[in-house]
Each structure stands twice: as C-alpha cells, then as structure tokens.
Amino acid sequence: MTEVPPDMSAQDAIVEGADDEVFHPQIGIETQFIKDLSFENPVGPNATEIITQTPEVNVEVSTNARPLEGDKYEVAIMIRGEAKTKEATVFIVELTYAGVLTVSNAPQDAIGPILLIEGARLLFPFARNIVADVSRDGGFPPLLINPIDFSQLYRDQHLAEGSTNGVVAD
C-alpha cells in the first residue's frame, strides 16, 4: 500500500504505477460582455393587438470557443429568438454573449467540453436575462428561455460536426 504524506489528501494522491493521471480542472470567468445584440419589431405600433394572438416562439442556441493567449479562451453563446403569428413576424432578438474564461489543470482534449459545457452553463443566466429584458423593453412579454442542457448541445453541435473538442483555432 502506498503511503500518503500527511499534507496531501488521499483523493489528491497519485498511486505509484497508476496509468491515469488525476486532474482537478479549474474554470474561471475573467470578464463577460455583449458581443452583438439586435432586436427587431416589424409590427411597430400594432404590437399590442398582435401579442393577444399568442405567437409561436422559436429559440435557437449555439456555442463556440476560441483560444486567446495562454490559458484564456473566449466562449460565446449565440441566441436567436423569433416570435411569429400566422400573419406576421412579431419580433426577432439575436444576442451573442461572450466571456473570457481561464482553464487550468485540464488535459488538452478536455478543454473544449469544459468551455462549451461548463463555461456556457456559467454564462447562460446572464444571456437569458438580457434576452428577457430586451424583449420586454421592446414592448412584449419577456422571452424567458428554458434551461439548456449544454452537454446535449455539445454532443449535437460539436461532436456531430466531427470536431474533436469544439474549440476553434484562430
């Protein structure tokens, strides 16, 4: 049995001869910001009578990440929401919300999933709030986006594209 030095926990100890390294990835947000924001209200002053018709709302979400310098990466969430009735498009909101995140103590092949799943999950509440505020300020009920399974989005969007980790090189 391998002895664990008193200043190390058993969880942090690496057993001699073990093939797998133990990683404890760390993710941090350096900054976050709106990269692009657009709101269109094509019905204009007729909005109050049109919103009584309960429009069909479609929301699309995608993510991407790109390396910056060192262990810093830009993670972006793109949200497009469109409300339509049978007669007209009621509103369109498009938001690209990004953050500069740092990742340390992670194997290279895990950085993409860490950024696009956990990083996006950390940024999402802020992006969701912006979409709700903009649609409300545009004269409509707030567009409240349901929680997103970023693990499934990662599998659907990035693994389906054949990308190994989803991080786009500069």
Secondary structure, DSSP 8 states (H G I E B T S, - for coil): -----TTS-TTT---TT-SS-----EEEEEEEEEEEEEEE-TTGGGHHHHGGG--EEEEEEEEEEEE-STTEEEEEEEEEEEEE-SS-EEEEEEEEEEEEEEEES--HHHHHHIIIIIIHHHHHHHHHHHHHHHHHHTTS---------HHHHHIIIIITTT-SS-B---
